[in-house]
Amino acid sequence: MLNFNYYSPTEFVFGRGAEERAGEMIRKRGGTKVLVHFGGGSAIRSGLMDRVTASLDAAGLPYITLGGVQPNPRSSLVYRGIELARAEGVDFILAVGGGSVIDSSKAIALGVPYDGDFWDFFCGKAKPERALGVGVVLTLAAAGSEGSKSCVITQEDGGFKRGCGNELNRPKFALMNPEVTYTLPAYQTACGATDMMAHVLERYFTNEKGVDLTDRLCEAVLSAVIKAAPVAIAEPDNYEARAQLMWASTLAHNDSCGLGREGDWASHQIEHELSARYDVAHGAGLAVVFPAWMRYQLDHDPMRFAQLAVRVWGCDMDFEHPEKTGLEGIERYEQFLKSIGMPTRLGELHVDPADIPAMAGKCKRNNAGKLGFFRPLDTGDIAKILYSAM
Amino acid sequence: MLNFNYYSPTEFVFGRGAEERAGEMIRKRGGTKVLVHFGGGSAIRSGLMDRVTASLDAAGLPYITLGGVQPNPRSSLVYRGIELARAEGVDFILAVGGGSVIDSSKAIALGVPYDGDFWDFFCGKAKPERALGVGVVLTLAAAGSEGSKSCVITQEDGGFKRGCGNELNRPKFALMNPEVTYTLPAYQTACGATDMMAHVLERYFTNEKGVDLTDRLCEAVLSAVIKAAPVAIAEPDNYEARAQLMWASTLAHNDSCGLGREGDWASHQIEHELSARYDVAHGAGLAVVFPAWMRYQLDHDPMRFAQLAVRVWGCDMDFEHPEKTGLEGIERYEQFLKSIGMPTRLGELHVDPADIPAMAGKCKRNNAGKLGFFRPLDTGDIAKILYSAM
């Protein structure tokens, strides 16, 4: 088990009516002028935005709004948000949305007090030292950005999708009412479930030994998602299923499942190339990439794959051939993804095989020039994984 | 699933050498004069106290020390600590120890800025509004006080053992080096494991439905403790086993396993009467009380007991007679406790059966005048449970 530092000072307010506490929570943290950042019109149409702004009004908090965040949030809107926030003297950002809105808000929060280009933090040119406070009204159980230190933005100039992981990125609070996710279409619900499962799996595939407790926490979150996702898809207003998914999205990515171990993260980086080029939903991209990555890596540590298969997918252990059990687990995972309506082949995402070498070459590497940590990959490996998913 | 609010702003520094960061961590939080609070001489003999005070010296932090905390920490030392801290202008308390030292430190931290008697917070006469900061160098994996909002003190005048749960009690940081627990005797290691299992089980036995995710988190922590405890007892310097136990102690009681549900807590209250009267180790008392409580409550919800038996104890599900599976789980739990050297009968704790009615009558009740929430108990029930454990 590796040494770790764990600091998660986000205040989570979970349950019915949580969104009505936005004003009070910002006041408590000294915010005086708020930028309410959101995506499309669904937050307005559903009445959510009215409830949120009413709570700001009740707290006597002036605010401005900036909508238009798209999935795979773009740098252009971040630049606009930074300018707007500076011009209006904003000192607190309230994200009303899912991972894209939250990440866009985090990037604005990093950019406002910084003299240079906020992208410096995403291409490794600089490390953030300050940030405005960010609060969240969560509308989508998926990315876990409401409790995480990560932030992923797509630079349109060049199509680079890059992340900036920093403790400054952890939101001050997250207001999580499962009811606001009732209106999510089945496809988005499934993408969210796939994303959170991937966040856990990236951490699960480690070479670190002596991590039994976090292994079991990972398995607990995966099992709960596998049970709740089909229910939430079949009965969109099932409170309990929506609640399990919403809290699972936070636990999957607030790092509680990854403490003391080095995760892999290759599948995320490969998917970032897919979604930067084809603008597919992150969850859908992961549904294609992750099982392919697993098949490619099975022989690196068959017992770890078998453990997952037995404990999470309920497979019988084949003690003579653990790799067969491991493979059965991968197959069950893929069947599960199909059953909730996810694509599992690149063809379904309309990916042109001719693009594979370029995508494989572009994936962001670690310091050793390789991709991932479980069994690090080179460009040839990445291309093989992508071809295997065609 | 109930609404919940979860805020755990403790910074956890976990791993080898963590204790050497005490000075830096207090500085970061603005502390200028420290009371180092500890128990017996083991922290001094092992060299731990030297490493901790060296780190305070290196950070230029003046400090005073106050040792002598006993298991089931006493109000008399809390009063002394409050006086001392006031006289010396202390603004930060550093607890070097386990749950008793941490709770004593928390009580001092509550008492220093309060005009009245700190016991007001423990007998329900007042609610704390301020507290000094508390940091922890953990030496014992058990009570989980390093991450919890709880604090339990024994008032010697009357033998009352009472708790004060408040968000102000959460430590600012916890430095957790599994190596410092290598010297713990097997009995204390086992008491610690029993205590953390009890913290999870108190939350597990709930009437709340739709809590699949937190059920599974509970099961994950229990399973990890069941695996690690015998290893740590057989090989006291097994880093990985000590590390699982240390982190499990935090997760068992920082409330992550209890979100969205109402726990029971009757067994803890019954045990408090035992340890207030006989001064037995908290874990040993729980090892006797909890299985007896479970047998008494089995028929209230046999399926919940069966779920625990199957998922945690690996029992075969008896689909015709789930209560038999539930009972088998209780028996396995008891066997496990015996196997790690815990008592499971009141006789082993030298309890006089003539004391049972008085202890049963003295247990702290909830607002409805009953004890616990799973199936609330009256005095007669509590006495029956205690007699069944003789």
Contacts between the chains, C-beta under 8 A, distances in Angstrom:
chain1	res1	chain2	res2	distance
A	1	B	15	7.8
A	1	B	239	7.5
A	1	B	240	5.9
A	1	B	243	4.8
A	1	B	244	7.9
A	2	B	15	7.1
A	3	B	14	6.3
A	3	B	15	2.6
A	3	B	16	6.3
A	3	B	17	7.8
A	3	B	18	7.5
A	4	B	12	7.7
A	4	B	14	5.0
A	4	B	15	6.5
A	5	B	11	7.2
A	5	B	12	7.0
A	5	B	13	5.4
A	5	B	14	7.3
A	6	B	11	7.5
A	6	B	12	4.4
A	6	B	14	6.9
A	7	B	9	7.9
A	7	B	10	7.9
A	7	B	11	4.2
A	7	B	12	7.0
A	8	B	8	6.4
A	8	B	9	7.9
A	9	B	7	7.8
A	9	B	8	7.9
A	9	B	9	4.1
A	10	B	7	7.8
A	11	B	5	7.2
A	11	B	6	7.5
A	11	B	7	4.2
A	12	B	4	7.7
A	12	B	5	7.0
A	12	B	6	4.4
A	12	B	7	7.0
A	13	B	5	5.4
A	14	B	3	6.3
A	14	B	4	5.0
A	14	B	5	7.3
A	14	B	6	6.9
A	14	B	259	7.2
A	14	B	260	7.0
A	15	B	1	7.9
A	15	B	2	7.1
A	15	B	3	2.7
A	15	B	4	6.5
A	15	B	260	7.9
A	16	B	3	6.3
A	17	B	3	7.8
A	18	B	3	7.5
A	209	B	240	7.1
A	210	B	239	7.2
A	210	B	240	3.0
A	210	B	243	6.6
A	210	B	244	7.5
A	212	B	224	5.2
A	212	B	227	5.9
A	212	B	228	6.9
A	212	B	240	7.9
A	212	B	244	5.6
A	213	B	220	7.2
A	213	B	221	7.1
A	213	B	224	3.9
A	213	B	228	7.7
A	213	B	244	4.7
A	213	B	247	5.8
A	213	B	248	5.7
A	213	B	251	7.6
A	216	B	219	7.8
A	216	B	220	3.6
A	216	B	221	7.6
A	216	B	223	5.5
A	216	B	224	5.4
A	217	B	217	6.6
A	217	B	220	5.0
A	217	B	221	7.9
A	217	B	251	8.0
A	219	B	216	7.8
A	219	B	220	6.8
A	220	B	213	7.2
A	220	B	216	3.6
A	220	B	217	5.0
A	220	B	219	6.8
A	220	B	220	4.3
A	221	B	213	7.1
A	221	B	216	7.6
A	221	B	217	8.0
A	223	B	216	5.5
A	224	B	212	5.2
A	224	B	213	3.9
A	224	B	216	5.4
A	227	B	212	5.9
A	228	B	212	6.9
A	228	B	213	7.7
A	239	B	1	7.5
A	239	B	210	7.2
A	240	B	1	5.8
A	240	B	209	7.1
A	240	B	210	3.0
A	240	B	212	7.9
A	243	B	1	4.8
A	243	B	210	6.6
A	243	B	260	7.1
A	244	B	1	7.9
A	244	B	210	7.5
A	244	B	212	5.6
A	244	B	213	4.7
A	247	B	213	5.8
A	247	B	259	7.1
A	247	B	260	7.5
A	248	B	213	5.7
A	251	B	213	7.6
A	251	B	217	8.0
A	256	B	256	7.3
A	259	B	14	7.2
A	259	B	247	7.2
A	260	B	14	7.0
A	260	B	15	7.9
A	260	B	243	7.1
A	260	B	247	7.5
